[in-house]
Amino acid sequence: MSDTYSAVWSKPLPDHLVGDGIGQMKLVHNIQEGIFIKKKLYSIIDSNNQEIIKSSGINPNYLNYQSLKILLKGESIETTGRKI
C-alpha cells in the first residue's frame, strides 16, 4: 500500500522498467524499512536514513516511525490529546 499512482516492491525492478520514458516507473525512494498501515498512512526510512511519513487526515508532524509501529500492532496512540 502507498499513495495513488505509486507502488512499493520488495525487490528492484529491471533497469528497462525504471526511468523517465513513457511507460517507465520513476524511482522516488530506495526504501530500507517501512510500515504500511493502510492507504495513505505509512512511514518509510529510505537509503539516506530519512524518515518519510504520509498520513491523510492526521498531521504527520504528530507521528513518527515508532508510533506507526504501535498502530500496526492494533494499539491506540495519542497525539496532542487526540486518540487515533
Backbone as ProteinMPNN parsed JSONL, in Angstrom:
{"seq_chain_A": "MSDTYSAVWSKPLPDHLVGDGIGQMKLVHNIQEGIFIKKKLYSIIDSNNQEIIKSSGINPNYLNYQSLKILLKGESIETTGRKI", "coords_chain_A": {"N_chain_A": [[0.832, -1.183, 0.0], [0.401, 2.261, -0.651], [0.595, 5.515, -1.937], [-1.703, 7.067, -4.287], [-1.165, 6.074, -7.614], [1.336, 4.913, -7.161], [3.752, 2.475, -6.078], [5.155, -0.129, -4.061], [7.852, -2.261, -4.067], [9.361, -5.353, -3.089], [11.701, -6.115, -4.196], [14.187, -4.838, -6.48], [13.133, -3.346, -9.582], [13.602, -4.459, -12.999], [16.12, -2.767, -14.913], [15.2, -1.683, -17.385], [12.588, -1.004, -16.901], [12.53, 1.208, -15.31], [12.761, 4.681, -15.231], [12.641, 7.837, -17.104], [11.086, 7.615, -19.299], [8.173, 7.047, -21.444], [5.779, 4.968, -20.039], [7.538, 3.932, -18.209], [8.568, 3.39, -14.805], [9.084, 5.696, -12.133], [11.713, 5.977, -9.926], [11.44, 6.918, -6.705], [12.092, 6.668, -3.981], [14.517, 4.682, -2.348], [13.746, 2.252, -0.381], [14.572, 1.306, 2.882], [13.322, 0.365, 5.131], [9.94, -0.055, 6.137], [6.601, 0.822, 7.212], [3.368, 0.017, 6.654], [0.245, 0.93, 7.172], [-2.365, 1.462, 6.175], [-3.946, 2.57, 3.112], [-2.465, 5.591, 2.275], [-1.458, 5.981, 4.839], [1.379, 5.634, 6.175], [4.861, 4.941, 6.934], [8.195, 5.383, 5.984], [11.679, 4.531, 5.921], [14.288, 5.715, 4.19], [17.1, 5.013, 1.942], [18.872, 6.999, 2.608], [18.582, 7.266, 5.245], [16.447, 8.846, 5.918], [13.397, 9.694, 7.38], [10.137, 9.314, 6.265], [6.854, 10.258, 6.411], [3.529, 9.603, 5.619], [0.253, 10.621, 5.993], [-2.898, 10.761, 5.642], [-5.374, 12.949, 6.696], [-4.363, 13.161, 9.246], [-2.078, 15.137, 10.922], [1.176, 14.753, 9.881], [3.297, 15.607, 11.438], [2.734, 14.945, 14.008], [3.243, 12.317, 14.246], [5.489, 9.479, 14.26], [7.971, 7.052, 13.271], [7.986, 5.072, 15.25], [5.473, 5.424, 16.465], [3.789, 4.59, 14.433], [4.49, 1.916, 14.362], [3.279, 1.049, 16.705], [0.574, 1.449, 16.06], [0.391, -0.441, 14.02], [0.368, -2.791, 15.445], [-2.201, -2.793, 16.283], [-2.829, -1.278, 18.422], [-3.739, 1.735, 20.229], [-2.774, 5.183, 19.897], [-1.915, 8.389, 21.289], [-2.037, 11.726, 20.23], [-1.267, 14.947, 20.843], [-3.457, 15.052, 22.658], [-5.43, 13.858, 21.145], [-6.874, 10.865, 20.383], [-5.942, 8.253, 18.268]], "CA_chain_A": [[0.0, 0.0, 0.0], [1.131, 3.515, -0.675], [-0.269, 6.576, -2.423], [-2.247, 6.898, -5.629], [-0.177, 6.0, -8.686], [2.65, 4.505, -6.688], [3.832, 1.084, -5.635], [6.363, -0.498, -3.33], [8.25, -3.638, -4.35], [10.378, -5.874, -2.174], [12.936, -6.285, -4.976], [14.312, -3.82, -7.531], [12.616, -3.644, -10.916], [14.637, -4.475, -14.031], [16.518, -1.418, -15.345], [14.426, -1.167, -18.523], [11.27, -0.561, -16.431], [12.687, 2.394, -14.465], [13.343, 5.821, -15.938], [11.76, 8.967, -17.4], [10.391, 7.353, -20.558], [6.757, 6.688, -21.404], [5.55, 3.606, -19.578], [8.515, 3.547, -17.196], [8.313, 3.795, -13.422], [10.062, 6.625, -11.577], [12.187, 5.593, -8.598], [11.396, 8.089, -5.834], [12.838, 6.335, -2.777], [15.024, 3.336, -2.13], [13.274, 2.046, 0.992], [15.291, 0.341, 3.707], [12.368, -0.178, 6.088], [8.672, 0.643, 6.012], [5.405, 0.361, 7.9], [2.225, 0.405, 5.852], [-0.955, 0.649, 7.954], [-3.439, 1.442, 5.192], [-3.713, 3.531, 2.044], [-2.122, 6.945, 2.71], [-0.987, 6.031, 6.231], [2.578, 4.807, 6.223], [6.145, 5.567, 7.216], [9.344, 4.671, 5.42], [13.03, 5.027, 6.136], [14.937, 5.484, 2.907], [18.522, 4.653, 1.958], [19.609, 8.112, 3.208], [18.151, 7.257, 6.645], [15.431, 9.88, 6.074], [12.072, 9.18, 7.715], [9.077, 9.958, 5.5], [5.55, 9.823, 6.907], [2.334, 10.049, 4.906], [-0.877, 10.348, 6.88], [-4.071, 11.51, 5.217], [-6.3, 13.244, 7.776], [-3.631, 13.346, 10.505], [-0.86, 15.902, 10.694], [2.319, 13.845, 10.038], [4.217, 16.116, 12.448], [2.364, 14.334, 15.28], [3.548, 10.892, 14.154], [6.848, 9.073, 13.928], [8.061, 5.651, 12.894], [7.611, 4.246, 16.399], [4.024, 5.494, 16.682], [3.143, 3.737, 13.428], [4.697, 0.531, 14.793], [2.24, 0.789, 17.704], [-0.678, 1.305, 15.313], [0.454, -1.695, 13.278], [0.013, -3.852, 16.399], [-3.616, -2.671, 16.606], [-2.969, -0.482, 19.635], [-4.026, 3.158, 20.018], [-1.791, 6.173, 20.331], [-2.481, 9.718, 21.48], [-1.239, 12.826, 19.732], [-1.8, 16.226, 21.326], [-4.756, 14.854, 23.256], [-6.36, 13.218, 20.221], [-6.611, 9.437, 20.267], [-6.143, 7.74, 16.908]], "C_chain_A": [[0.874, 1.242, 0.0], [0.167, 4.616, -1.096], [-0.818, 6.226, -3.804], [-1.104, 6.938, -6.645], [1.237, 5.706, -8.184], [2.584, 3.064, -6.215], [5.152, 0.874, -4.901], [6.635, -1.967, -3.623], [9.336, -4.07, -3.382], [11.718, -6.103, -2.874], [12.998, -5.213, -6.054], [13.69, -4.298, -8.847], [13.779, -3.74, -11.901], [14.892, -3.054, -14.559], [15.642, -0.857, -16.458], [13.022, -0.684, -18.114], [11.317, 0.733, -15.62], [13.353, 3.503, -15.265], [12.325, 6.909, -16.175], [10.94, 8.76, -18.664], [8.919, 7.001, -20.349], [6.625, 5.221, -21.006], [6.541, 3.119, -18.531], [8.099, 4.063, -15.82], [9.429, 4.735, -12.971], [10.435, 6.139, -10.181], [12.271, 6.851, -7.741], [12.23, 7.849, -4.58], [13.33, 4.899, -2.851], [14.767, 3.046, -0.656], [14.092, 0.966, 1.692], [14.335, -0.381, 4.654], [11.068, 0.601, 5.932], [7.559, -0.006, 6.821], [4.218, 0.913, 7.117], [0.958, -0.029, 6.577], [-2.153, 0.489, 7.028], [-3.103, 2.474, 4.122], [-3.544, 4.929, 2.64], [-1.861, 7.08, 4.207], [0.19, 5.071, 6.351], [3.804, 5.642, 6.567], [7.234, 4.716, 6.586], [10.629, 5.317, 5.912], [13.79, 4.683, 4.866], [16.434, 5.209, 3.067], [19.409, 5.772, 2.502], [19.272, 8.271, 4.685], [17.157, 8.376, 6.949], [14.087, 9.214, 6.354], [11.027, 9.998, 6.967], [7.752, 9.378, 5.978], [4.456, 10.431, 6.044], [1.144, 9.652, 5.759], [-2.056, 11.242, 6.505], [-5.019, 11.693, 6.407], [-5.655, 13.455, 9.134], [-2.356, 14.114, 10.178], [0.345, 14.991, 10.92], [3.347, 14.329, 11.058], [3.93, 15.532, 13.828], [2.708, 12.85, 15.32], [5.038, 10.681, 13.947], [6.838, 7.572, 13.64], [7.59, 4.74, 14.026], [6.105, 4.269, 16.649], [3.282, 4.651, 15.647], [3.366, 2.255, 13.733], [3.633, 0.125, 15.813], [0.892, 0.583, 17.014], [-0.731, -0.019, 14.56], [0.075, -2.883, 14.153], [-1.473, -3.823, 16.761], [-3.881, -1.879, 17.865], [-3.251, 0.973, 19.266], [-2.843, 4.003, 20.46], [-2.526, 7.489, 20.551], [-1.506, 10.746, 20.949], [-1.932, 14.112, 20.111], [-3.236, 16.08, 21.83], [-5.779, 14.168, 22.374], [-5.978, 11.755, 20.05], [-6.889, 8.991, 18.842], [-6.012, 6.236, 16.889]], "O_chain_A": [[1.956, 1.257, 0.587], [-0.977, 4.635, -0.641], [-0.442, 5.218, -4.402], [-0.189, 7.754, -6.531], [2.215, 6.208, -8.739], [1.508, 2.512, -5.984], [6.123, 1.604, -5.101], [5.76, -2.815, -3.45], [10.131, -3.254, -2.915], [12.746, -6.266, -2.218], [11.957, -4.728, -6.497], [13.719, -5.484, -9.176], [14.837, -3.159, -11.659], [13.969, -2.243, -14.636], [15.367, 0.343, -16.468], [12.345, -0.026, -18.904], [10.276, 1.294, -15.28], [14.386, 3.289, -15.9], [11.27, 6.927, -15.541], [10.177, 9.642, -19.056], [8.484, 6.7, -19.238], [7.284, 4.349, -21.572], [6.401, 2.009, -18.018], [7.371, 5.048, -15.703], [10.58, 4.585, -13.381], [9.558, 5.915, -9.347], [13.074, 7.743, -8.014], [12.989, 8.723, -4.161], [12.637, 4.015, -3.357], [15.486, 3.538, 0.213], [14.281, -0.132, 1.17], [14.501, -1.565, 4.945], [11.095, 1.793, 5.627], [7.57, -1.21, 7.079], [4.083, 2.124, 6.941], [0.628, -1.215, 6.6], [-2.869, -0.509, 7.096], [-2.092, 3.17, 4.219], [-4.384, 5.389, 3.414], [-2.021, 8.159, 4.777], [0.026, 3.876, 6.593], [3.785, 6.871, 6.501], [7.198, 3.487, 6.648], [10.656, 6.494, 6.27], [13.922, 3.513, 4.506], [16.96, 5.176, 4.18], [20.572, 5.532, 2.826], [19.625, 9.273, 5.308], [17.035, 8.807, 8.096], [13.688, 8.285, 5.653], [11.032, 11.228, 7.027], [7.549, 8.164, 5.956], [4.461, 11.632, 5.774], [1.029, 8.507, 6.195], [-2.18, 12.358, 7.009], [-5.418, 10.72, 7.047], [-6.322, 13.881, 10.077], [-1.639, 13.758, 9.243], [0.532, 14.497, 12.031], [4.186, 13.545, 11.502], [4.774, 15.607, 14.722], [2.483, 12.195, 16.337], [5.755, 11.583, 13.516], [5.804, 6.915, 13.759], [6.885, 3.758, 13.791], [5.523, 3.245, 17.007], [2.25, 4.059, 15.961], [2.521, 1.424, 13.399], [3.144, -1.004, 15.79], [0.155, -0.346, 17.344], [-1.787, -0.646, 14.474], [-0.475, -3.869, 13.662], [-1.96, -4.712, 17.461], [-5.018, -1.807, 18.333], [-3.028, 1.389, 18.129], [-2.027, 3.588, 21.284], [-3.635, 7.676, 20.051], [-0.301, 10.657, 21.184], [-3.081, 14.334, 19.728], [-4.114, 16.87, 21.483], [-6.899, 13.918, 22.819], [-4.868, 11.45, 19.614], [-7.934, 9.306, 18.274], [-6.149, 5.618, 15.834]]}, "name": "protein", "num_of_chains": 1, "seq": "MSDTYSAVWSKPLPDHLVGDGIGQMKLVHNIQEGIFIKKKLYSIIDSNNQEIIKSSGINPNYLNYQSLKILLKGESIETTGRKI"}
